Amino acid sequence: MSTKKPAQLGDNLLSIRPRKGAAKPQSEQEASQVEEQAEAPKSKAKPANTKPAPRRRRRLSDKKMQLNLKIDEKTLERFIKIADDEGLIFGDLLKKMIDKYESK
């Protein structure tokens, strides 16, 4: 029994691999249908119940460590609103809040 290395396997394995992207049409009728679909304008209607994409936050800080928290959605929204109002990134806002807490 001989074992073949991957480089020595036959070309028939290459024909089994799935194609990347859409397969090309096989007949002229199918080709014309694909062209018609490509020329048709695509609607950009968004579902009404989706949330808008979150604003990308700037990531400028001299952070040294990472902190992950599990909090409820309302607390996160409050934290984001405070950060936006103060013009701070999350790490700087947390530091400011801790400093304020400790100064009591």
N, C-alpha and C positions, 0 to 999 in steps of 0.2 A: 504494500500500500504506500503510495507516494503522496506526500503533502506538498501542495503548491503554495508558494508565497503569493500575496496579492498581485505583485507585478507580473506573475506568470499565468494568471487566470485568463481564460479565453475572452474574446471580444463579445461573446453572447451575453455576458453579464451587463455590458454597457447598454445593450438594447432594452434591458428590463427597467432601468432607472426612469423615474418619472420626469417629464419635461418641466422646464422652468417656464412660467408664463402660459399663455393660452396656446392651444394647438392650432396649427394653420389649417384653414378649410381645405377640403379635398376636392370639391367640385366648383364649377363656375357659379352655380346657383348659390351655394353656401358662401362663396367669396363676395358676391353682390349683396347678400344679406348682412354680412359683417361690415361692408363699406357703408351701407345705409344706416346701420346702428351707430357707426363711428361718426357719421355726419349729423345725426340727430342731436339737437341741443340737449344738454343734460340739465335737469332742474337742480337748483341749489337750495331747495326748500328744506329748512331744518324743522324737526319736530318741535312743537310748541312747549313740551314739558321738559326739555333738556336745560340744564344749567349752562350759563355761559362759561367759556373756558377761563380758568383762573389766570389772573395777571401774573406774568413771570416776574419773580422777585429778584432783586439784585443780590448777588452773593459776594459781597466785599466785606471781609472781616479778617481779624487776626486770630481766628479760632484755633484752639489747641486740641480740643476733644469734641466728641460727638455725643449728643444727648437725645435719646428717643423717648417720646412720651405717648401714652395712649390716653386720649381725652375725648370727651363727647364733642359733637359737631358744633354745638352752640358756644362752648368754651373756645374752640379753635377760631370760630368766626369773630368772637370778641377780641381774642389775642391779635388776629390779623388786622382788625379795625384799629386797635390801639397802635400797632406797629405802623400802619399807614398814616394815621393822624400825627404821630410823632416823627415820621420819616426815618424810622430805624429798621434795621434788619432784626430777625428774631433773636439772635444771640445777644445783640446789644440791648434789646428791649428786656430780655430776661435778666441780664446783668443789672440794668437800671432798676428793675422791680425788686431784685434781691437786695440791692444797696438801700433802697427805700424801706424795705421790710426790716433790715438790720438796724437802721438808724432810729427806729421807734424807741 
